[in-house]
């Protein structure tokens, strides 16, 4: 599906991960995340293994540490939520720098932060080495319902359109000398949000009618089929296999 303009998260490169078929990387991501989720929260050493595997993926993909760090900022709301758990949790208490914290709350907060970070890091590696059209094609190959992949495809394509419309509306406001800086000046932005919704809805209707007039039946056509060899699956699954060994060992000794 070459020729698309949606490459916001993709990093061009020629690494081993870039060359792997998208379906194998999606399968490996699912297995890795499931292994992380099943790992007991007390098995700190197992999470160290998982983190090492995630860093290995970052290194193989040739991603810069700051690139990954900036995208990990997406989990800040979850981290802030996890920080409150030791303060509101019950059960056994422990004193840390003068604060009485719940032991169970500390473990719960750690569980949220470490599993969320590992899952997000693995997703960053996937999106940085796989274009959105390839991800959608990989999902089709993995037999994900076509309705889901079609909706996701349209959503991704129109994010750029809506972002461009928002930029044009903001430039129009600035060109007329209106640049709100305080909360009581945001009336224009709220009105713009309503206008943007109406424009997006109307544009979607026009595009849908144009597509049905050209024979659209509810499924986007597939532009080429990726060639997947057994060796590709072996290379892709080798990383989550190690994660599953660590998770299984941690579960056995828990």
C-alpha positions as CSV (number, residue, x, y, z in Angstrom):
1,X,0.0,0.0,0.0
2,X,2.7,2.4,-1.0
3,X,2.0,6.0,-1.7
4,X,0.2,6.9,1.5
5,X,1.2,10.0,3.4
6,X,0.6,8.7,6.9
7,X,4.1,8.2,8.3
8,X,3.9,10.3,11.5
9,X,5.1,7.5,13.8
10,X,7.3,5.6,11.2
11,X,11.0,6.0,11.2
12,X,12.7,5.1,7.9
13,X,15.4,2.6,8.2
14,X,16.8,-0.7,6.9
15,X,17.0,-2.7,10.1
16,X,16.1,-6.4,10.6
17,X,12.8,-5.2,12.2
18,X,12.0,-2.9,9.3
19,X,12.3,-5.9,6.9
20,X,10.2,-8.3,8.9
21,X,6.6,-8.7,7.6
22,X,4.0,-6.7,9.6
23,X,1.9,-9.7,10.5
24,X,4.9,-11.4,12.3
25,X,5.7,-8.2,14.2
26,X,2.0,-7.8,15.3
27,X,1.9,-11.4,16.5
28,X,5.2,-11.0,18.4
29,X,3.9,-7.8,20.0
30,X,0.7,-9.6,21.1
31,X,2.7,-12.4,22.6
32,X,5.1,-10.1,24.3
33,X,2.4,-7.9,25.9
34,X,0.5,-11.0,27.1
35,X,3.7,-12.4,28.7
36,X,4.2,-9.0,30.5
37,X,0.6,-8.9,31.7
38,X,0.8,-12.5,33.1
39,X,4.1,-11.8,35.0
40,X,3.5,-11.5,38.8
41,X,4.1,-8.0,40.0
42,X,6.5,-9.2,42.7
43,X,8.8,-10.8,40.0
44,X,11.1,-7.8,39.6
45,X,13.8,-9.9,37.9
46,X,11.3,-11.0,35.2
47,X,10.4,-7.4,34.4
48,X,14.2,-6.8,34.1
49,X,14.2,-9.5,31.4
50,X,11.3,-8.0,29.6
51,X,12.9,-4.5,29.8
52,X,16.1,-6.0,28.3
53,X,14.1,-7.5,25.4
54,X,12.4,-4.1,24.8
55,X,15.8,-2.3,24.8
56,X,17.1,-5.0,22.4
57,X,14.2,-4.2,20.0
58,X,15.0,-0.5,20.2
59,X,18.7,-1.2,19.5
60,X,18.0,-3.5,16.5
61,X,15.6,-1.0,15.1
62,X,18.2,1.8,15.4
63,X,15.9,4.1,17.3
64,X,17.4,7.0,19.2
65,X,16.8,7.0,23.0
66,X,15.3,10.4,23.0
67,X,12.9,9.4,20.3
68,X,11.6,6.6,22.5
69,X,11.6,8.7,25.6
70,X,9.5,11.4,24.0
71,X,6.8,8.9,23.0
72,X,6.9,7.3,26.4
73,X,5.6,10.6,27.8
74,X,2.1,9.4,26.6
75,X,1.8,7.3,29.8
76,X,2.3,10.3,32.2
77,X,-1.4,10.3,33.2
78,X,-1.2,6.6,34.2
79,X,2.0,7.3,36.1
80,X,0.4,10.1,38.0
81,X,-2.5,7.8,38.8
82,X,-0.2,5.1,40.0
83,X,1.6,7.6,42.3
84,X,-1.6,8.1,44.3
85,X,-2.2,4.4,44.9
86,X,0.3,4.1,47.8
87,X,-1.4,7.1,49.5
88,X,-5.0,5.7,49.3
89,X,-4.4,2.0,49.6
90,X,-5.2,0.0,52.7
91,X,-3.6,-2.9,54.5
92,X,0.0,-3.0,55.8
93,X,1.7,0.4,55.9
94,X,5.3,1.4,55.5
95,X,7.0,4.7,56.3
96,X,9.0,6.3,53.4
97,X,10.6,9.7,54.1
98,X,8.0,10.5,56.7
99,X,5.0,9.4,54.7
100,X,2.9,6.4,55.6
101,X,2.3,4.4,52.4
102,X,0.4,1.3,51.7
103,X,2.5,-1.7,50.8
104,X,-0.2,-3.1,48.5
105,X,-0.6,0.3,47.0
106,X,3.1,0.5,46.2
107,X,3.0,-2.9,44.5
108,X,-0.1,-1.9,42.6
109,X,1.5,1.4,41.4
110,X,4.6,-0.5,40.4
111,X,2.5,-3.0,38.5
112,X,0.7,-0.3,36.5
113,X,3.9,1.6,35.7
114,X,6.2,-1.2,34.7
115,X,3.6,-3.1,32.6
116,X,2.3,0.1,30.9
117,X,5.9,1.2,30.1
118,X,6.9,-2.1,28.7
119,X,3.8,-2.4,26.6
120,X,4.1,1.1,25.3
121,X,7.8,0.7,24.5
122,X,7.1,-2.5,22.5
123,X,4.3,-0.6,20.6
124,X,6.7,2.3,19.9
125,X,9.1,-0.2,18.3
126,X,6.4,-1.7,16.2
127,X,5.0,1.7,14.9
128,X,8.5,3.0,14.3
129,X,9.4,0.1,12.1
130,X,6.1,-0.5,10.3
131,X,4.0,1.9,8.3
132,X,0.3,2.2,9.1
133,X,-0.9,0.6,5.8
134,X,1.4,-2.3,6.5
135,X,0.0,-2.7,10.0
136,X,-3.5,-2.7,8.6
137,X,-2.5,-5.3,6.0
138,X,-0.9,-7.4,8.7
139,X,-4.1,-7.3,10.8
140,X,-6.0,-8.5,7.7
141,X,-3.5,-11.3,7.3
142,X,-4.0,-12.2,11.0
143,X,-7.8,-12.5,10.3
144,X,-8.8,-9.4,12.3
145,X,-12.4,-8.5,11.2
146,X,-12.3,-6.3,8.1
147,X,-14.8,-3.9,9.7
148,X,-12.2,-3.0,12.4
149,X,-9.3,-2.6,10.0
150,X,-11.5,-0.5,7.7
151,X,-12.6,1.9,10.5
152,X,-9.0,2.1,11.7
153,X,-7.8,2.9,8.2
154,X,-10.3,5.7,7.7
155,X,-9.5,7.1,11.1
156,X,-5.8,7.3,10.4
157,X,-6.2,8.8,7.0
158,X,-8.6,11.5,8.2
159,X,-6.5,12.5,11.2
160,X,-4.2,14.4,8.9
161,X,-7.2,16.0,7.1
162,X,-8.7,17.2,10.4
163,X,-5.3,18.4,11.7
164,X,-4.8,20.4,8.5
165,X,-8.3,21.9,8.9
166,X,-7.6,22.9,12.5
167,X,-4.4,24.5,11.4
168,X,-6.1,26.6,8.7
169,X,-8.8,27.7,11.1
170,X,-6.2,28.8,13.7
171,X,-4.2,30.7,11.0
172,X,-7.4,32.4,10.0
173,X,-8.0,33.5,13.6
174,X,-4.4,34.8,13.9
175,X,-4.6,36.7,10.6
176,X,-7.5,38.6,12.0
177,X,-5.6,39.5,15.1
178,X,-7.3,37.1,17.5
179,X,-4.9,35.1,19.7
180,X,-6.6,34.0,22.9
181,X,-4.2,33.5,25.8
182,X,-6.6,33.2,28.8
183,X,-9.3,30.8,29.6
184,X,-12.1,33.4,29.4
185,X,-10.9,34.1,25.8
186,X,-11.5,30.6,24.6
187,X,-15.0,31.1,23.2
188,X,-13.6,31.3,19.7
189,X,-11.9,27.9,20.1
190,X,-15.1,26.2,21.4
191,X,-17.0,27.7,18.4
192,X,-14.2,26.5,16.1
193,X,-14.4,23.0,17.5
194,X,-18.2,22.9,16.7
195,X,-17.5,24.1,13.2
196,X,-14.7,21.6,12.8
197,X,-17.1,18.8,13.8
198,X,-19.7,19.9,11.2
199,X,-17.1,20.2,8.5
200,X,-15.6,16.8,9.2
201,X,-19.1,15.2,9.2
202,X,-20.1,16.8,6.0
203,X,-16.7,15.9,4.4
204,X,-17.2,12.3,5.5
205,X,-20.6,12.1,3.9
206,X,-19.3,13.5,0.6
207,X,-16.4,11.0,0.6
208,X,-18.7,8.1,1.4
209,X,-21.1,9.0,-1.4
210,X,-18.2,9.4,-3.8
211,X,-16.9,6.0,-2.8
212,X,-20.2,4.2,-3.2
213,X,-20.6,5.8,-6.6
214,X,-17.4,4.1,-7.6
215,X,-18.4,0.7,-6.3
216,X,-17.3,0.7,-2.7
217,X,-18.8,-2.3,-0.9
218,X,-17.6,-1.7,2.7
219,X,-14.0,-3.1,2.3
220,X,-10.9,-1.3,1.2
221,X,-9.0,-3.1,-1.6
222,X,-5.7,-4.8,-0.7
223,X,-2.7,-3.4,-2.5
224,X,-0.3,-6.4,-2.6
225,X,0.2,-9.3,-0.2
226,X,3.2,-9.6,2.0
227,X,5.3,-12.7,1.6
228,X,5.8,-14.4,5.0
229,X,8.3,-17.3,5.3
230,X,8.5,-19.6,8.3
231,X,11.9,-18.2,9.1
232,X,10.3,-14.7,9.5
233,X,8.0,-16.1,12.2
234,X,10.9,-17.8,13.9
235,X,12.8,-14.6,14.1
236,X,9.8,-12.5,15.2
237,X,8.6,-15.0,17.9
238,X,12.1,-15.6,19.4
239,X,11.9,-12.4,21.5
240,X,8.4,-13.0,23.0
241,X,9.5,-16.7,23.6
242,X,12.1,-15.5,26.0
243,X,9.5,-13.3,27.7
244,X,7.2,-16.3,28.1
245,X,10.0,-18.3,29.6
246,X,10.6,-15.6,32.2
247,X,6.9,-15.2,32.9
248,X,6.4,-18.9,33.2
249,X,9.3,-19.2,35.6
250,X,8.1,-16.3,37.7
251,X,4.6,-17.9,37.8
252,X,6.0,-21.2,38.9
253,X,8.0,-19.8,41.8
254,X,5.3,-17.3,42.9
